[in-house]
Amino acid sequence: MPTDLQADSTAENPFGEASATALLRFATAGSVDDGKSTLVGRLLHDSKSVLADQLEAVEHASRSRGQEAPDLALLTDGLRAEREQGITIDVAYRYFATPRRRFILADTPGHVQYTRNMVTGASTAELAVVLVDARNGVVEQTRRHAAVAALLRVPHVVLAVNKMDLVEYAEPVFAAIAEEFTAYAASLGVRDVVAVPISALAGDNVVVPSAHMDWYGGPTLLEHLETVPVGTDPSEEPARFPVQYVIRPQSEEHRDYRGYAGQLASGVLRVGDPVTVLPSGHTSTVAGIDALGRPTDIAWAPQSVTVRLADDIDISRGDLIAAGQAPVPTKDIVATVAHLNERPLRAGDKVLLKHTTRTVRALVKEISYRIDITTLEQRSGAEGLDVNDLGHVVLRTAEPLALDDYSANRRTGSFLLIDPSDGTTLTAGMAGEAFDTVRITTDDTVSGDEEDWV
Amino acid sequence: MTTATHRLLDTHESPFALSHLDALEAESVHIFREVAGEFERPVILFSGGKDSIVMLHLALKAFWPAPVPFALLHVDTGHNFPEVIAYRDRVVAQYGLRLHVAHVQDFIDDGRLRERPDGTRNPLQTVPLLDAIESNKFDAVFGGGRRDEEKARAKERVFSLRDEFGAWDPRRQRPELWSLYNGRHAVGEHVRVFPLSNWTELDVWQYIERERIELPEIYYAHERDVFARDGMWLTAGEWGGPKESEPVQRRLIRYRTVGDMSCTGAVDSHAATIADVIAEIAASRLTERGATRADDKLSEAAMEDRKREGYF
């Protein structure tokens, strides 16, 4: 029969009132068979974000594969090749909502090209869910996931200890894994770690509190996602405004209008604020701010606005309007990078570097060392970086760039390296050193011993 | 144009918190401006449906007080709702936009396309679309696609490079990190840009309500002659429906999506206002496409397969 929306109006509303809520972007990471697709399916299903026709499709597909119960992993494996192979091959983005919050989930596959995918998902995430199998505990892959979350400066990390049903919901099993992981993450500089014992398959503590784990007093995974503080306080950061586009209507009504369009990367801008334009170093004051058609006195990250300045100075796309402590433009960049492409990155390579709204030519002067993502050892003498490698590089650019350290600003501290011949994205870069609380040496006496990191 | 009222929510956390609509709007505006800054000949795909209307609204805000620096492109299947064409022409005139129209009918008339036995022209749009992109040398093409629409779309990038055949290869996509979009492409290639990637159907409607955006009337409940086919109400028209076995009846309906008349289904509805529509969608147990799109039901990978060929 034709769809009748009216007939469904008594169904439970998955979105609560259609009111404005905050947005949380988060990423998931898990090894093969840790049950990540099932967890994501469970989160979507139990938060009532899966609609009847989607569930019907999953039930149909599960039956045709000979499975008795609907396989929730099929909700997320979107591509033909993924369904055929039963694996997830690329980052996918999922959307769901509760009355308290809207969620954007970067669903990152754990096994094939794990580093590249997780780096991609983590780059925009404010929270990362690291999944482990309760039977296996913290394994090499778990350490990688923790390290990538720390490297990308994801502010919040959740350890989801899955398959608790297979260890008799035993508290000591969970406690040991949580303790080991939390200590490791803390050593990497991750400030906020919350551990939740779950069974994605059975639904324990994902959305609904588990009846099998009375000993656990913390939130369910979803409760934590709904309540974790979102965003940073822009008033505590210096203002950074990369100029995207110059707006000059030259119409009758706006003859002298000259506005700099952009999105605040950090901080707060007010009319009257003194600013510095980089890399030129010219100074001026904010004469006006237009918030997409409406004048305003104040704007803050991550709003997209148009800024007018008191002085008529030469500003174009790629410039940075900065208030407060301004970065010193430089042509010499040291950075931690994640190499994303099959084509290796070598010292001497000429590349393009995209930083905020500016793209410049750059030379890879030196590949200082490769980072072993499992042990965090520096391997110096690396010939180059291969796909999924993390490393430390020195770059020289053709024009000065106004970079912040990535540890201080994820937006003005990040950049891409691009192959000038065909435009391929090669490498993701983070200005500055990798981890701020760990100082790693190449001294053989400490290498490879996991105890040093626990 | 109406302007946004910035609602400060989660005030217990920060006075600078943005609502999800403000955050999505800021991100989409950023995407429009990146394209304006980096491409030579961008164009906005405009069907007169709610997603392309929201896209245009965001573009108007992104470049205010200057005009939108892009033209519009409408791929016309010939199976149009007259209300939608009237709306399209009204908007074009109101904002002084340039409109390109690629007609599927032209391609059928000169033999480059053949009418399908089922009469559906939606899949036929790909050829005129790619032809318009090539002949106008468009290098960036904005589409209103959202990742929440379909699981293959969940894998789509915001900037999606298409080869000289317009093809999408999901296994060879550029990784997309932070808000650093890579739009580099060779001559003959183009980039599909999806500024609404992170929006859901409900976000779109909430935004339409907040911004008081006018839509074609067919989005609201109205009486219409329809007949049942494949579990949907289709509009009687000159495109090949109804058959003799499909009795026509007059019903109170509305459209949840707008597309080719031959494959876009209506839903029974009393929703006469935006608030009614939002309440209805929030309570619905069916996805937008599951409820109203016949062409997505063709196979488990229908969308992926069409996208590989250059469809949006």
HADDOCK unambig.tbl for C-alpha pairs under 7 A between the chains (distance, minus, plus):
assign (segid A and resid 1 and name CA) (segid B and resid 231 and name CA) 4.81 0.50 0.50
assign (segid A and resid 1 and name CA) (segid B and resid 232 and name CA) 6.95 0.50 0.50
assign (segid A and resid 2 and name CA) (segid B and resid 228 and name CA) 6.76 0.50 0.50
assign (segid A and resid 2 and name CA) (segid B and resid 231 and name CA) 4.51 0.50 0.50
assign (segid A and resid 2 and name CA) (segid B and resid 232 and name CA) 4.30 0.50 0.50
assign (segid A and resid 2 and name CA) (segid B and resid 233 and name CA) 5.84 0.50 0.50
assign (segid A and resid 3 and name CA) (segid B and resid 232 and name CA) 6.41 0.50 0.50
assign (segid A and resid 3 and name CA) (segid B and resid 267 and name CA) 5.53 0.50 0.50
assign (segid A and resid 3 and name CA) (segid B and resid 268 and name CA) 6.82 0.50 0.50
assign (segid A and resid 3 and name CA) (segid B and resid 291 and name CA) 6.30 0.50 0.50
assign (segid A and resid 4 and name CA) (segid B and resid 267 and name CA) 5.88 0.50 0.50
assign (segid A and resid 4 and name CA) (segid B and resid 268 and name CA) 5.10 0.50 0.50
assign (segid A and resid 5 and name CA) (segid B and resid 267 and name CA) 6.74 0.50 0.50
assign (segid A and resid 5 and name CA) (segid B and resid 268 and name CA) 6.44 0.50 0.50
assign (segid A and resid 5 and name CA) (segid B and resid 269 and name CA) 6.58 0.50 0.50
assign (segid A and resid 5 and name CA) (segid B and resid 280 and name CA) 6.60 0.50 0.50
assign (segid A and resid 5 and name CA) (segid B and resid 284 and name CA) 5.90 0.50 0.50
assign (segid A and resid 6 and name CA) (segid B and resid 269 and name CA) 6.27 0.50 0.50
assign (segid A and resid 8 and name CA) (segid B and resid 283 and name CA) 6.53 0.50 0.50
assign (segid A and resid 8 and name CA) (segid B and resid 284 and name CA) 5.95 0.50 0.50
assign (segid A and resid 8 and name CA) (segid B and resid 285 and name CA) 6.84 0.50 0.50
assign (segid A and resid 9 and name CA) (segid B and resid 280 and name CA) 6.77 0.50 0.50
assign (segid A and resid 9 and name CA) (segid B and resid 283 and name CA) 5.22 0.50 0.50
assign (segid A and resid 9 and name CA) (segid B and resid 284 and name CA) 6.74 0.50 0.50
assign (segid A and resid 11 and name CA) (segid B and resid 283 and name CA) 6.14 0.50 0.50
assign (segid A and resid 12 and name CA) (segid B and resid 283 and name CA) 6.77 0.50 0.50
assign (segid A and resid 13 and name CA) (segid B and resid 282 and name CA) 5.96 0.50 0.50
assign (segid A and resid 13 and name CA) (segid B and resid 283 and name CA) 5.00 0.50 0.50
assign (segid A and resid 14 and name CA) (segid B and resid 282 and name CA) 6.96 0.50 0.50
assign (segid A and resid 15 and name CA) (segid B and resid 282 and name CA) 6.20 0.50 0.50
assign (segid A and resid 20 and name CA) (segid B and resid 19 and name CA) 5.69 0.50 0.50
assign (segid A and resid 20 and name CA) (segid B and resid 20 and name CA) 6.33 0.50 0.50
assign (segid A and resid 20 and name CA) (segid B and resid 21 and name CA) 6.81 0.50 0.50
assign (segid A and resid 21 and name CA) (segid B and resid 9 and name CA) 6.83 0.50 0.50
assign (segid A and resid 21 and name CA) (segid B and resid 19 and name CA) 5.27 0.50 0.50
assign (segid A and resid 21 and name CA) (segid B and resid 20 and name CA) 5.57 0.50 0.50
assign (segid A and resid 22 and name CA) (segid B and resid 18 and name CA) 6.62 0.50 0.50
assign (segid A and resid 22 and name CA) (segid B and resid 19 and name CA) 4.90 0.50 0.50
assign (segid A and resid 22 and name CA) (segid B and resid 20 and name CA) 4.87 0.50 0.50
assign (segid A and resid 23 and name CA) (segid B and resid 20 and name CA) 4.89 0.50 0.50
assign (segid A and resid 51 and name CA) (segid B and resid 285 and name CA) 4.87 0.50 0.50
assign (segid A and resid 51 and name CA) (segid B and resid 286 and name CA) 5.15 0.50 0.50
assign (segid A and resid 51 and name CA) (segid B and resid 287 and name CA) 6.10 0.50 0.50
assign (segid A and resid 52 and name CA) (segid B and resid 285 and name CA) 5.32 0.50 0.50
assign (segid A and resid 52 and name CA) (segid B and resid 286 and name CA) 5.46 0.50 0.50
assign (segid A and resid 53 and name CA) (segid B and resid 286 and name CA) 5.65 0.50 0.50
assign (segid A and resid 53 and name CA) (segid B and resid 287 and name CA) 6.80 0.50 0.50
assign (segid A and resid 53 and name CA) (segid B and resid 290 and name CA) 6.19 0.50 0.50
assign (segid A and resid 76 and name CA) (segid B and resid 151 and name CA) 6.86 0.50 0.50
assign (segid A and resid 78 and name CA) (segid B and resid 151 and name CA) 4.59 0.50 0.50
assign (segid A and resid 78 and name CA) (segid B and resid 152 and name CA) 4.96 0.50 0.50
assign (segid A and resid 79 and name CA) (segid B and resid 152 and name CA) 5.75 0.50 0.50
assign (segid A and resid 80 and name CA) (segid B and resid 301 and name CA) 6.36 0.50 0.50
assign (segid A and resid 91 and name CA) (segid B and resid 155 and name CA) 6.49 0.50 0.50
assign (segid A and resid 92 and name CA) (segid B and resid 154 and name CA) 5.20 0.50 0.50
assign (segid A and resid 92 and name CA) (segid B and resid 155 and name CA) 4.53 0.50 0.50
assign (segid A and resid 93 and name CA) (segid B and resid 147 and name CA) 6.92 0.50 0.50
assign (segid A and resid 93 and name CA) (segid B and resid 154 and name CA) 5.17 0.50 0.50
assign (segid A and resid 93 and name CA) (segid B and resid 155 and name CA) 6.55 0.50 0.50
assign (segid A and resid 94 and name CA) (segid B and resid 148 and name CA) 6.68 0.50 0.50
assign (segid A and resid 94 and name CA) (segid B and resid 154 and name CA) 6.55 0.50 0.50
assign (segid A and resid 95 and name CA) (segid B and resid 148 and name CA) 6.31 0.50 0.50
assign (segid A and resid 102 and name CA) (segid B and resid 20 and name CA) 6.90 0.50 0.50
assign (segid A and resid 120 and name CA) (segid B and resid 175 and name CA) 6.53 0.50 0.50
assign (segid A and resid 120 and name CA) (segid B and resid 176 and name CA) 6.36 0.50 0.50
assign (segid A and resid 120 and name CA) (segid B and resid 177 and name CA) 5.16 0.50 0.50
assign (segid A and resid 123 and name CA) (segid B and resid 177 and name CA) 5.68 0.50 0.50
assign (segid A and resid 123 and name CA) (segid B and resid 178 and name CA) 5.15 0.50 0.50
assign (segid A and resid 124 and name CA) (segid B and resid 178 and name CA) 5.22 0.50 0.50
assign (segid A and resid 229 and name CA) (segid B and resid 13 and name CA) 6.90 0.50 0.50
assign (segid A and resid 233 and name CA) (segid B and resid 14 and name CA) 6.76 0.50 0.50
assign (segid A and resid 244 and name CA) (segid B and resid 33 and name CA) 6.30 0.50 0.50
assign (segid A and resid 244 and name CA) (segid B and resid 34 and name CA) 6.37 0.50 0.50
assign (segid A and resid 244 and name CA) (segid B and resid 37 and name CA) 6.48 0.50 0.50
assign (segid A and resid 245 and name CA) (segid B and resid 33 and name CA) 6.36 0.50 0.50
assign (segid A and resid 245 and name CA) (segid B and resid 37 and name CA) 5.74 0.50 0.50
assign (segid A and resid 247 and name CA) (segid B and resid 63 and name CA) 6.70 0.50 0.50
assign (segid A and resid 247 and name CA) (segid B and resid 66 and name CA) 6.54 0.50 0.50
assign (segid A and resid 248 and name CA) (segid B and resid 66 and name CA) 6.53 0.50 0.50
assign (segid A and resid 249 and name CA) (segid B and resid 65 and name CA) 6.34 0.50 0.50
assign (segid A and resid 249 and name CA) (segid B and resid 66 and name CA) 4.25 0.50 0.50
assign (segid A and resid 262 and name CA) (segid B and resid 30 and name CA) 6.76 0.50 0.50
assign (segid A and resid 263 and name CA) (segid B and resid 30 and name CA) 6.30 0.50 0.50
assign (segid A and resid 292 and name CA) (segid B and resid 61 and name CA) 4.87 0.50 0.50
assign (segid A and resid 292 and name CA) (segid B and resid 62 and name CA) 5.98 0.50 0.50
assign (segid A and resid 292 and name CA) (segid B and resid 64 and name CA) 6.46 0.50 0.50
assign (segid A and resid 293 and name CA) (segid B and resid 3 and name CA) 6.30 0.50 0.50
assign (segid A and resid 293 and name CA) (segid B and resid 61 and name CA) 6.04 0.50 0.50
assign (segid A and resid 293 and name CA) (segid B and resid 64 and name CA) 5.71 0.50 0.50
assign (segid A and resid 293 and name CA) (segid B and resid 65 and name CA) 6.87 0.50 0.50
assign (segid A and resid 294 and name CA) (segid B and resid 3 and name CA) 6.36 0.50 0.50
assign (segid A and resid 302 and name CA) (segid B and resid 26 and name CA) 6.86 0.50 0.50
assign (segid A and resid 303 and name CA) (segid B and resid 26 and name CA) 5.29 0.50 0.50
assign (segid A and resid 304 and name CA) (segid B and resid 26 and name CA) 4.80 0.50 0.50
assign (segid A and resid 304 and name CA) (segid B and resid 29 and name CA) 6.59 0.50 0.50
assign (segid A and resid 304 and name CA) (segid B and resid 30 and name CA) 6.48 0.50 0.50
assign (segid A and resid 356 and name CA) (segid B and resid 180 and name CA) 6.68 0.50 0.50
assign (segid A and resid 422 and name CA) (segid B and resid 185 and name CA) 6.87 0.50 0.50
assign (segid A and resid 422 and name CA) (segid B and resid 186 and name CA) 6.80 0.50 0.50
assign (segid A and resid 423 and name CA) (segid B and resid 184 and name CA) 4.97 0.50 0.50
assign (segid A and resid 423 and name CA) (segid B and resid 185 and name CA) 6.05 0.50 0.50
assign (segid A and resid 425 and name CA) (segid B and resid 174 and name CA) 6.22 0.50 0.50
